Amino acid sequence: MSHTKGPWTIRGNDPVKTTFIDGSKTWLIQEAKPESELPNHICFASSWISNPDDALEAKANARLISCAPELLEALEVFANLANLFDDGVRAGCMPSTGTIMSWPRLSSDGSIVENEITVEDLRVARQVYIKARGQ
């Protein structure tokens, strides 16, 4: 079975329209649809009203969950790229381990930091993608 198609939105982002259920502040993650259509509800992210830290964490969870369809789509690119580095596919022209791309960037303290993407990073992305797809 496939997930509900994105994009998803958060209801409750506006403090005036926030939903309250059983003494909690709740953000409802739902399909993004026009006002005239009834959206499918995906899930709730809630916290106790009296604890502002819990409310911030629940809101952050709601933001993360609401972008899940887009994250899955972006992750698919890296999962497919990982296949190029598998022994049966690479035919000797691609490395089976190690760095496949690196680039320098300026850190906040002004020093140069080396970033890299490794074959192992791509394989982790593929495993997460497979887990998210339920395969």
C-alpha positions in Angstrom: 0.0 0.0 0.0 1.2 3.5 -0.8 1.2 6.5 1.5 -1.2 9.4 1.1 0.1 11.6 -1.8 1.8 14.9 -0.8 2.0 17.7 -0.2 0.8 17.6 3.4 0.1 20.6 5.5 -0.2 21.4 9.2 -3.5 22.6 10.7 -2.9 24.3 14.0 0.1 26.4 12.9 -2.1 29.4 13.4 -2.6 29.8 17.2 -6.2 30.9 16.7 -7.0 27.7 14.8 -5.0 25.3 16.9 -6.9 22.2 17.8 -7.1 21.2 21.5 -7.8 17.5 22.4 -7.8 16.3 25.9 -5.9 19.2 27.4 -3.2 19.1 24.7 -2.1 21.5 22.0 -2.4 19.5 18.8 -1.1 20.0 15.2 -3.1 18.0 12.7 -1.1 16.9 9.7 -3.3 16.5 6.6 -3.4 16.5 2.9 -3.0 19.9 1.3 -6.3 20.4 -0.5 -8.4 23.4 -1.5 -10.7 24.8 1.2 -13.7 23.3 -0.7 -12.4 19.7 -0.4 -12.2 17.6 2.7 -8.6 16.5 3.3 -7.4 13.2 4.6 -6.0 13.4 8.1 -2.5 11.9 8.3 -1.7 12.1 12.0 -1.5 14.3 15.1 1.5 15.8 16.9 0.4 17.0 20.3 1.8 18.3 23.7 0.5 19.5 27.0 -0.6 23.1 26.9 1.2 23.9 30.2 4.6 22.9 28.9 6.0 25.3 26.2 9.0 23.1 25.5 6.7 20.1 24.7 4.7 22.4 22.5 7.8 23.5 20.5 8.9 19.9 20.1 5.4 18.8 19.0 5.4 21.6 16.5 8.8 20.6 15.2 7.6 17.0 14.9 4.6 18.2 12.9 6.8 20.2 10.5 9.0 17.1 10.0 6.1 14.8 9.4 4.4 17.2 7.1 7.3 17.2 4.7 7.7 13.4 4.6 6.4 12.9 1.1 9.0 15.5 -0.3 11.8 13.9 1.8 10.9 10.5 0.5 11.0 11.8 -3.1 14.4 13.5 -2.5 15.8 10.4 -0.8 14.8 8.2 -3.8 17.4 9.9 -5.9 20.2 8.9 -3.5 18.8 5.4 -3.1 18.9 4.9 -6.8 22.4 6.4 -7.0 23.6 3.8 -4.4 22.7 1.1 -6.9 25.5 2.3 -9.3 28.1 1.4 -6.6 27.0 -2.2 -6.1 29.3 -4.9 -7.3 26.9 -6.3 -9.8 26.4 -3.0 -11.5 29.6 -1.0 -11.2 31.6 -3.2 -13.6 34.9 -2.0 -12.2 34.4 1.7 -13.1 32.9 2.9 -9.9 34.4 2.5 -6.4 32.7 0.0 -4.0 33.6 2.1 -0.9 35.0 5.4 0.1 34.5 9.0 -1.0 32.8 9.7 -4.3 32.5 13.4 -4.0 34.1 16.1 -1.8 34.0 19.9 -1.6 35.3 22.6 0.7 33.0 25.1 2.5 33.6 27.9 4.9 32.6 27.2 8.5 31.0 29.7 10.8 34.4 30.4 12.4 36.0 31.2 9.0 37.9 28.0 8.6 37.6 25.7 5.6 35.9 22.4 6.2 35.9 19.5 3.8 32.5 17.9 3.1 32.1 14.6 1.4 29.6 12.0 0.2 30.7 8.4 0.5 29.4 5.2 -1.1 28.4 4.2 2.5 26.3 7.4 2.8 24.4 6.4 -0.3 23.8 2.9 1.0 22.4 4.3 4.3 20.1 6.5 2.2 18.9 3.4 0.3 18.2 1.5 3.5 16.2 4.4 4.9 14.3 4.7 1.7 13.5 1.0 1.7 12.4 1.2 5.4 10.1 4.2 4.6 8.6 2.3 1.6 7.9 -0.7 3.9 9.9 -3.1 1.7 
